[in-house]
Every structure is written in C-alpha cells, then in structure tokens.
C-alpha cells in the first residue's frame, strides 16, 4: 500500500500522515504487524531554523513508538533494504513514513550544485534519482506513506536552480501519484482525498 500525502508548509500533512499510518497498523491486529513503525526523516539540520523544525516534529512524535531512520539522500536503497529484510528475516508487516520527499529532492539538488554540474547534468541527475525512487517504491511490500510539498501553487521562483527544483518536484509528485493507491491533499489541517483504492484504477 502506497499513500502519497501532499500539502503546503504547516498544512498539517505530517500529523495527518503519522495518525493515518498508526491507524493502519492498529487495524492489522496481528502480532507480526505490531513492530514499531519506521519514521524515515530526510531533513538535514543545516541551520538553526531547520533545527527548530526538526525539534518540532520530534516533539509531535514523542508519545509514539517510532523507529527513526535518517536518510537525506539514499532513499531508494533504504526502501529496498527494508523490503529485503522483511522478506528474508520474516519480521512481519512493515509500516513506513517518509517525511519528506521535497526535502529529499532538495538535498539532491544541493549535491548536483556542489558538484558544479551544468544545467543538463543537473536535470539528468534529478530525473535519474526520481526514476530510481519510483522503481524502488513500485516493488515494495510495505505500507508506506510519502509526505511531499505541493510547491507549484505560488509564484514562479526567481533563479534557474529554484525553477528547476519546482519543475522536478512537480514531476516527482505526478509520478508518485500515478503509482500510489491513495493520494491525499491536506489543506488547513483538513485532508481531501484525491485518489483512493476504489478509484485508483482510473486516476
């Protein structure tokens, strides 16, 4: 089961995603399913403002038994690793929350810029990373919630790197929505179902 949760900054998408995943885990009602849910964090505390954001999310999770994994870049490899562990070690059903893919994409953009790639190389690099992630998610066996920002509703950003990022964030969300069984848009704390298992075949 793949569930994509979209929303703007401070829309409530992370809280909704955590509650939804916990509810799915509780519905399973089996001992094997009652492993701690896995929280995959892609944020990097590179400045004070981001440190505060990370601390805010940590406080929200304090009452839940989450297994934290930090993965700012190699997300497709982690998903494959977790899936292999589930199958080979028979650890039971896995419940995974990835928060968030927009930061993951931004991290990769920073890598490409640090390596002084030209425009084409940057676009190809980001496109390849998106393709690798989609392939890993297509073959997974866990219940995964993916959190991402809807970044294309505001003004067109200034600067070529920012515009490249917005373009690829939009393309990433489109590809994720295509393979996800469920897609939810969270606005002002209110979840709006864009795609559900009942209509996923025609979405």
N, C-alpha and C positions, 0 to 999 in steps of 0.2 A: 504494500500500500504506500503510495507516494502522495503527499499532501503539500501543495505549494500555498504559502500564506504571504500575501502581498500587502503593502501599506506604506504610508509615509512615515516620517520621523514622528515619534511619540504618538503613533496612531493606536497603540495597544496590541500590535501584531505579535510581539514576543510573549506577552502574558496570555493571549488567546492560544498561541501555539503550544505553550507549556501545559495549559489546562486541557487542551484537546488531546495531547499525547498521553497525559496521565489518565484521562478518562478512557482512552482506547486500551491502555494497559490494564486498567481495572476491569474492563469488560471481558478481557480474555479469561479471567477466573481459572487460571491453571498455575500450578506451582512453577513450572518451567518458564512461564511468562512473567513471573514476578521478580525478574532481575532488575537491578536499578536501571532506570532509563539513562541513556547516554546523551550528554549535552556537548555538542561539538561547537566550540567557540572559535570564530575566525578573526576576532578583533585583536589588534596589537596595541598595547599601551605605549604609544609613541610620544604622547604629550599629556599634560595634566587633565585636559578636557576629556580625552578618551579614557584616562584612568578613572575619572568620575563616572563616566557612562558604564564602564565595566563593573565598578563597585555597585552601582545602582541595580544592575541586572543580577549580580551575586546576592544582594540583599533580598531580591524578589524570590530567589530560589532557595533561601536558607532553610525553609521548612520542608523542602522536598529532598528525597534521597537520590540526587543526580550524580552520575559518574561523569566528571568533567574531563574532556579531551580538548586541548588547544591545537588548532590546525589552521594556521593562517594561509597556507599555500597548497599543500599536497592532499587535497580533499578526496580526489578520485582514488588515490592509493589507500587512504584510510577506509573508505567505504568498501573497497574490495577486500581489505584486510579483515574488517569486521564481519563481512559476509562469509569469508573463508573460515573464520573462527567459529561462526555459528554452525556451519555445516560439518566441519571436521571434529570439533570438540563437543558437538551436540549440547550447546549451552542453552538451548531454548530460544523462544522468540525474542527478537531484539526491537527496542523502541528507541529511535534516534532523532534528536532535534539538532538541526544545523542552523546556527544564527550568527552572522547572516551571509548570504551569498553575494550581496552587493559589496560588502567589505572584502570578501574573498577575491572578487574581481578587481577591486581597487588595489589590493595587495599585489596582484599580478601586474597591474598597470605600472605600479611603482618599480617592480623588478625590471620590466621592459625599459622604463625610462632610465633607471640606474645603469643599465647595460648599454645605454645610448643607442638603442635601436632606431632605425629610420621609420618613417610613417608606415610603410608597407610591412616592415618587420613587426612593429607593434600590433598592427591589425591581425597579422597572421598568427602571432603569438597568442593573443587573446582568443582568437577563433579556435585555435588548437586546444587551448585549455578548456574552453566551453565544450568542445566535442568530446574530449576525454571524460569530462564530468558527466555528460549526458549518457555516454556509453556505460559508465560505472553504475549510474542510477537505473538504467534500463534493465540491468541484470541482477539487481539486488533482491534479497528475500525478506528484508526487514520492513517494519512500519517506520517510515521516515517523514518528518515534517521539515520542509525547507522554508526558511524565512528570507524574504528579499524585499528591498525597497522598490516602490514604483516611482522612478526618478524622472519620468518623461512628462509630468503634468505641469511643470513650471516653465519658466522662460528658458530659451536656449542659452546654455552657459558660454561665457567668453573663454577663448583659448582652445586651441586644437586638441590637446590631451583631454580636456574636460568633455568636449563634444564626442571624441572617440569613446570615452568611457560611457557616456549616456547612451550612445548607439549600441554598444555591446551589452550594456545592462538590459536594455530593451530586448535585444535579440536573445539574450540568456533567458529572460523571463518567458518569452514566447516559446522557446524550445522546451523549457521546463513544464509550462502549462500544457503543452501538447502531449507529454508522456505521463503527466500526473493524473491520477484517478480523481483527485479532488483539488479544487482551487478556491481559495477564499480571499476576498479583499476586506481588510479591516480599516474602517474609517471612523474616527472619533470613538474608538472602543467598540464599535458595532461591526460584527462580522457579516459580510454579504457573500453568499455562495454564488460563485461564478460557474463552477463546474462540480458535479457530484458523480459518484459511481453510477447513478441512474441515467445520467445523460452524457457520460464521458465518451461513449462511442460516437457521438455526433458533435462533440465540442471541437 
